[in-house]
């Protein structure tokens, strides 16, 4: 097998989108530097890709030393083969246990930002000279959570909004170099493993809360939140995980890649609608009660709390019509 003259660097290739992307690029005869966190993944990748085009690289995006060492290994490999790095895909990311914002620990916020934001910036910067030299492309993976603030997802949303801002600024800084930056915004993909153990994870969060906070929110609200965490996975999730990886390939190899790839029905349509209506409308929709999972308010929250908080805000026009149209569409998609 001849050695590839072009390589792409993909983080988070232990499983999920990253691993699928390795296969897709390999089939295109493009070499892959596959960043993996687990040592066991190195041998697995070598066995799964006998072509030799997929090169596993040990990588912990939270460690500056690991990121720089990975860049050094990549640079040496490229020199040996007289090849070039045409793209980097910042696929690595984590979703720390979702829960109501007041329940989230500051350490969980830090963990999310270290991997999703700082990790993306560190990896990109470590190979940016190589990307500039090839006039290549950079892919940053955000999410629907980077476009709309979702209940119980404050830490994850904050990190993905930050990825959006970083990628937009980077794109404008790189224009003069002939480098393009692309954002991928996946919706819910339940088969990737990102959402495993949500309910049991919430049990841990609940158990560590201050007793007064548990009393304020109440057992019934906790049980409602627990069910809510996986409810959307069954209603809006997209089963074909390869769609996201195919977006990576298109962004790196296509002659006219997109600025943004919105992957999944929820990302393309539902979130697009929510992101473009007045806040009063999106707040109403995202906090409305579904008949299949009736809302249970926190135990000590006032009965008129929603009316009070939303009532003091300025109103968007035409709020009522917009709510009805979007609500009808969401209900249609949920029951289709």
Backbone torsions as a table, in degrees:
resi	resn	phi	psi	omega
1	UNK	NA	125.8	179.9
2	UNK	-69.9	150.3	-179.1
3	UNK	-78.1	139.0	-179.3
4	UNK	-71.2	144.6	177.1
5	UNK	-89.4	-10.8	-178.2
6	UNK	-127.6	139.8	179.1
7	UNK	-130.4	153.9	170.7
8	UNK	-124.9	143.4	-178.6
9	UNK	-105.3	120.0	-177.6
10	UNK	-122.4	127.3	177.0
11	UNK	-91.8	159.7	176.3
12	UNK	68.0	47.3	-175.8
13	UNK	-98.4	13.5	177.0
14	UNK	-64.3	-32.2	-178.0
15	UNK	-164.9	-173.4	172.1
16	UNK	61.6	-144.0	-175.9
17	UNK	-56.8	-40.2	-177.3
18	UNK	-62.8	-44.1	-178.9
19	UNK	-66.8	-40.8	177.9
20	UNK	-62.7	-41.0	-179.7
21	UNK	-62.6	-36.0	177.1
22	UNK	-56.3	-45.6	-179.2
23	UNK	-64.6	-42.3	-178.1
24	UNK	-65.6	-43.5	178.8
25	UNK	-68.7	-36.8	178.0
26	UNK	-59.9	-40.8	179.0
27	UNK	-67.7	-22.1	176.5
28	UNK	-89.4	6.2	-178.6
29	UNK	62.1	28.6	174.9
30	UNK	-103.3	130.6	179.5
31	UNK	-69.6	152.4	-179.7
32	UNK	-130.4	127.5	165.9
33	UNK	-92.1	105.3	-172.5
34	UNK	-95.2	103.6	177.9
35	UNK	-71.2	122.6	-179.0
36	UNK	-127.5	142.1	-179.5
37	UNK	-88.7	-37.3	-176.5
38	UNK	-89.5	134.1	-179.8
39	UNK	-62.2	-35.7	-179.5
40	UNK	-62.9	-23.9	-178.5
41	UNK	-69.2	-24.1	-177.7
42	UNK	-62.6	-51.6	179.6
43	UNK	-67.1	-37.0	-179.8
44	UNK	-61.9	-43.6	-179.4
45	UNK	-65.5	-40.7	178.3
46	UNK	-61.4	-36.1	179.0
47	UNK	-74.4	-39.3	-176.3
48	UNK	-73.6	-25.5	-176.4
49	UNK	-123.5	77.4	-178.2
50	UNK	-66.6	-11.2	179.1
51	UNK	-63.5	-24.4	-177.5
52	UNK	81.8	-0.4	-179.4
53	UNK	-78.7	-19.6	179.7
54	UNK	-100.5	113.6	-175.0
55	UNK	-108.1	110.7	179.4
56	UNK	-70.4	135.8	-179.5
57	UNK	-125.6	119.2	176.8
58	UNK	-59.4	131.7	-175.8
59	UNK	-154.5	125.9	169.1
60	UNK	-119.5	106.0	-172.7
61	UNK	-67.6	-12.0	177.8
62	UNK	-85.0	-9.2	-177.5
63	UNK	-110.3	118.1	179.5
64	UNK	-61.0	-38.6	179.8
65	UNK	-63.2	-42.1	179.5
66	UNK	-65.4	-42.2	179.5
67	UNK	-62.4	-44.3	-179.5
68	UNK	-68.8	-36.7	177.6
69	UNK	-65.8	-40.1	177.2
70	UNK	-61.2	-42.6	178.6
71	UNK	-63.3	-37.8	178.9
72	UNK	-65.2	-44.4	179.1
73	UNK	-62.2	-40.6	179.2
74	UNK	-64.3	-45.5	-179.6
75	UNK	-60.9	-43.7	179.6
76	UNK	-64.8	-41.4	179.5
77	UNK	-62.8	-43.5	179.7
78	UNK	-62.9	-40.3	179.4
79	UNK	-64.9	-41.3	-179.9
80	UNK	-61.8	-36.4	-176.2
81	UNK	-99.0	0.7	-176.8
82	UNK	53.1	44.6	-177.9
83	UNK	-112.5	175.8	179.7
84	UNK	-133.2	153.9	177.9
85	UNK	-93.7	113.3	-175.4
86	UNK	-97.2	-8.5	-179.2
87	UNK	-169.1	157.2	172.7
88	UNK	-132.4	133.9	179.6
89	UNK	-116.0	111.1	179.8
90	UNK	-83.4	76.8	-175.3
91	UNK	-87.5	-27.9	-175.3
92	UNK	-60.8	133.7	178.9
93	UNK	-167.3	158.0	177.4
94	UNK	-131.0	155.0	174.4
95	UNK	-125.4	95.7	179.0
96	UNK	-69.8	152.9	-173.9
97	UNK	-38.8	115.1	175.8
98	UNK	-73.0	148.0	179.3
99	UNK	-171.5	166.7	174.5
100	UNK	-52.9	142.6	-172.0
101	UNK	-53.2	-38.9	-177.7
102	UNK	-68.0	-16.4	-179.9
103	UNK	-91.4	-13.9	-172.3
104	UNK	-77.4	132.6	178.1
105	UNK	-79.2	153.4	178.2
106	UNK	-66.4	-28.1	177.5
107	UNK	-64.8	-35.8	178.3
108	UNK	-67.6	-36.2	173.3
109	UNK	-62.1	-45.2	-179.1
110	UNK	-62.9	-43.8	179.6
111	UNK	-59.0	-43.3	-178.3
112	UNK	-63.5	-44.4	-178.4
113	UNK	-71.4	-36.0	-179.4
114	UNK	-62.2	-40.2	-179.0
115	UNK	-84.3	-55.1	-170.9
116	UNK	-72.4	-34.6	-174.5
117	UNK	-105.4	-62.3	-177.6
118	UNK	-65.3	-38.0	177.2
119	UNK	-60.0	-43.3	177.6
120	UNK	-61.6	-46.0	-179.0
121	UNK	-66.9	-41.5	-177.5
122	UNK	-65.4	-46.3	-179.9
123	UNK	-63.2	-45.6	-179.6
124	UNK	-59.4	-49.1	-176.8
125	UNK	-65.3	-31.2	-177.4
126	UNK	-65.6	-26.2	-178.8
127	UNK	-119.2	10.8	-177.3
128	UNK	-59.9	-38.1	176.2
129	UNK	-59.1	-36.5	178.7
130	UNK	-69.0	-39.4	179.4
131	UNK	-69.3	-38.6	177.2
132	UNK	-64.5	-39.2	-178.6
133	UNK	-63.8	-33.2	-179.3
134	UNK	-95.3	-1.8	-172.5
135	UNK	50.8	50.6	-172.9
136	UNK	-88.9	-154.8	-172.6
137	UNK	-134.8	149.4	179.6
138	UNK	-123.6	131.2	177.4
139	UNK	-114.3	125.5	175.5
140	UNK	-112.9	128.8	-177.1
141	UNK	-95.7	112.6	175.4
142	UNK	-100.9	-132.0	-175.0
143	UNK	-178.0	168.7	169.0
144	UNK	-61.1	-24.9	178.8
145	UNK	-73.1	-5.3	174.2
146	UNK	-96.8	4.0	-179.1
147	UNK	-120.6	-29.1	-179.0
148	UNK	-138.4	132.9	176.1
149	UNK	-73.3	115.5	-175.0
150	UNK	-99.6	140.7	178.0
151	UNK	-56.0	140.8	-180.0
152	UNK	68.7	8.9	-176.1
153	UNK	-124.4	32.3	-172.6
154	UNK	-61.3	-43.4	-178.4
155	UNK	-67.5	-45.0	-179.7
156	UNK	-66.1	-45.0	179.0
157	UNK	-60.6	-43.8	-180.0
158	UNK	-59.2	-42.0	-179.4
159	UNK	-68.0	-38.5	-177.7
160	UNK	-77.5	-30.6	170.8
161	UNK	-62.5	-39.3	179.0
162	UNK	-64.5	-38.6	177.0
163	UNK	-61.4	-41.5	178.0
164	UNK	-58.9	-47.9	-179.0
165	UNK	-63.9	-41.9	178.6
166	UNK	-61.4	-47.8	-176.8
167	UNK	-64.8	-40.6	179.3
168	UNK	-64.1	-43.7	178.8
169	UNK	-66.8	-43.4	179.2
170	UNK	-59.7	-41.8	-179.3
171	UNK	-58.6	-42.8	-178.6
172	UNK	-71.2	-33.5	177.1
173	UNK	-70.2	-28.0	-174.6
174	UNK	-91.6	-8.8	-176.5
175	UNK	-55.7	-42.0	-177.5
176	UNK	-64.3	-20.8	-177.2
177	UNK	-93.7	-2.1	-176.9
178	UNK	78.1	19.1	179.1
179	UNK	-104.2	136.0	178.7
180	UNK	-113.2	149.2	-178.3
181	UNK	-122.7	132.8	-174.0
182	UNK	-128.1	144.2	-177.7
183	UNK	-113.5	131.7	175.3
184	UNK	-109.3	128.8	-176.0
185	UNK	-120.8	80.8	179.4
186	UNK	-68.2	149.8	169.4
187	UNK	-86.3	-146.9	178.9
188	UNK	-84.6	123.2	176.6
189	UNK	-125.2	90.1	-171.0
190	UNK	-65.4	-16.1	-176.8
191	UNK	-86.7	1.9	-177.2
192	UNK	-84.3	-14.9	-177.4
193	UNK	91.0	-4.9	-178.1
194	UNK	-66.2	-25.3	-172.3
195	UNK	-105.9	9.3	-179.2
196	UNK	-65.8	148.0	172.8
197	UNK	65.1	22.4	179.0
198	UNK	-59.7	-49.8	-174.3
199	UNK	-66.9	-44.1	178.3
200	UNK	-67.1	-33.9	177.3
201	UNK	-64.1	-36.3	178.3
202	UNK	-66.8	-32.6	177.5
203	UNK	-58.9	-40.4	179.5
204	UNK	-65.8	-44.5	179.5
205	UNK	-60.2	-45.9	-178.5
206	UNK	-61.8	-41.7	-176.5
207	UNK	-66.9	-26.5	-177.2
208	UNK	-91.5	-5.7	-178.0
209	UNK	-67.5	152.6	173.3
210	UNK	-59.4	136.6	-178.9
211	UNK	-52.6	-36.6	179.5
212	UNK	-65.4	-37.7	179.3
213	UNK	-68.2	-39.9	177.1
214	UNK	-62.3	-37.9	178.9
215	UNK	-67.4	-40.1	-179.2
216	UNK	-63.3	-41.0	-178.0
217	UNK	-86.1	-37.3	175.6
218	UNK	85.2	151.4	-178.4
219	UNK	-61.7	-39.4	-177.3
220	UNK	-65.7	-39.9	178.2
221	UNK	-67.6	-40.0	176.9
222	UNK	-57.8	-44.7	179.5
223	UNK	-65.2	-36.1	177.0
224	UNK	-63.9	-47.4	179.3
225	UNK	-60.3	-39.5	-179.7
226	UNK	-58.9	-45.7	178.5
227	UNK	-69.2	-36.3	-176.8
228	UNK	-63.3	-30.4	-174.8
229	UNK	-60.8	-35.2	-178.7
230	UNK	-105.2	-4.7	-178.4
231	UNK	-60.4	-47.3	-177.0
232	UNK	-67.6	-27.3	-179.5
233	UNK	-61.1	-38.4	-178.1
234	UNK	-81.1	-25.0	-175.9
235	UNK	-89.4	-38.0	-172.1
236	UNK	-119.8	-5.5	-174.6
237	UNK	-65.7	146.7	175.6
238	UNK	-105.5	126.0	-172.8
239	UNK	-77.9	-32.0	-174.0
240	UNK	-81.1	94.4	-177.2
241	UNK	-68.2	-19.1	-178.3
242	UNK	-67.5	-17.7	-178.6
243	UNK	-61.0	-37.7	179.6
244	UNK	-69.3	-44.9	179.8
245	UNK	-64.1	-35.3	176.6
246	UNK	-65.2	-32.1	176.0
247	UNK	-65.6	-38.1	176.3
248	UNK	-58.6	-46.8	-178.4
249	UNK	-62.8	-43.9	179.6
250	UNK	-62.2	-43.2	-178.3
251	UNK	-63.7	-34.7	-177.3
252	UNK	-86.3	-35.0	-170.3
253	UNK	-109.4	-23.7	-175.5
254	UNK	-71.0	146.6	-179.6
255	UNK	-64.7	-31.2	179.0
256	UNK	-129.8	77.2	179.8
257	UNK	-70.8	163.4	-179.6
258	UNK	-87.2	157.5	171.1
259	UNK	-66.4	-46.6	-177.0
260	UNK	-133.1	139.9	176.3
261	UNK	-113.7	112.8	179.6
262	UNK	-102.9	106.2	-168.4
263	UNK	-108.1	124.7	-178.0
264	UNK	106.6	149.4	-179.5
265	UNK	-58.5	-40.4	-179.7
266	UNK	-64.9	-40.6	-179.7
267	UNK	-70.0	-42.4	-176.7
268	UNK	-69.8	-42.7	-168.8
269	UNK	-113.6	-58.6	-172.8
270	UNK	-64.2	-50.8	-179.2
271	UNK	-68.3	-34.8	177.3
272	UNK	-60.1	-41.9	177.4
273	UNK	-65.4	-46.8	-178.0
274	UNK	-63.7	-32.7	-177.7
275	UNK	-77.1	-12.7	-174.4
276	UNK	-116.4	9.2	175.0
277	UNK	-105.5	170.3	178.4
278	UNK	-63.1	149.4	-178.9
279	UNK	-56.8	-34.0	-179.8
280	UNK	-62.4	-34.8	179.2
281	UNK	-73.4	-47.9	-178.8
282	UNK	-65.6	-36.8	176.7
283	UNK	-61.6	-42.6	179.9
284	UNK	-63.0	-44.1	-177.5
285	UNK	-69.0	-41.0	-176.1
286	UNK	-77.6	-11.2	177.8
287	UNK	-116.8	9.5	179.0
288	UNK	-75.3	154.7	-178.1
289	UNK	-88.9	131.2	175.7
290	UNK	-91.2	133.0	-177.7
291	UNK	-59.7	-24.4	179.5
292	UNK	-83.2	-15.5	176.5
293	UNK	-144.1	76.1	-175.8
294	UNK	-58.0	139.0	-178.3
295	UNK	-66.9	139.2	174.5
296	UNK	-121.0	113.2	-176.8
297	UNK	-72.9	157.3	174.5
298	UNK	-56.3	145.4	-171.6
299	UNK	-53.7	-43.5	-175.8
300	UNK	-101.5	8.5	176.3
301	UNK	-70.7	139.9	179.7
302	UNK	-64.4	147.8	-177.4
303	UNK	-61.8	-26.8	-179.0
304	UNK	-107.0	22.0	-176.3
305	UNK	-58.7	-45.8	-178.7
306	UNK	-63.3	-42.9	179.9
307	UNK	-63.5	-39.0	-179.2
308	UNK	-65.9	-49.6	-175.6
309	UNK	-68.9	-42.3	-179.6
310	UNK	-78.0	-27.5	-178.4
311	UNK	-68.3	-25.2	-178.5
312	UNK	-85.3	-8.1	-178.2
313	UNK	-88.0	151.9	176.0
314	UNK	-66.5	148.5	-174.0
315	UNK	-96.4	142.4	176.3
316	UNK	-89.1	149.1	179.0
317	UNK	-121.3	138.9	-5.4
318	UNK	-92.2	97.0	-172.8
319	UNK	-58.6	-48.2	-173.7
320	UNK	-62.0	-46.4	-179.1
321	UNK	-63.3	-43.4	-179.2
322	UNK	-61.9	-42.8	179.6
323	UNK	-60.5	-44.9	-177.5
324	UNK	-64.2	-42.6	-178.8
325	UNK	-65.1	-48.4	-177.8
326	UNK	-68.7	-41.0	179.1
327	UNK	-61.3	-41.8	179.1
328	UNK	-63.1	-40.2	-179.9
329	UNK	-66.6	-45.4	-179.7
330	UNK	-62.6	-43.5	178.3
331	UNK	-61.6	-40.3	177.8
332	UNK	-60.5	-45.9	-178.4
333	UNK	-67.2	-35.8	-178.0
334	UNK	-69.6	-32.3	-174.4
335	UNK	-103.6	3.6	-178.2
336	UNK	-68.6	NA	NA
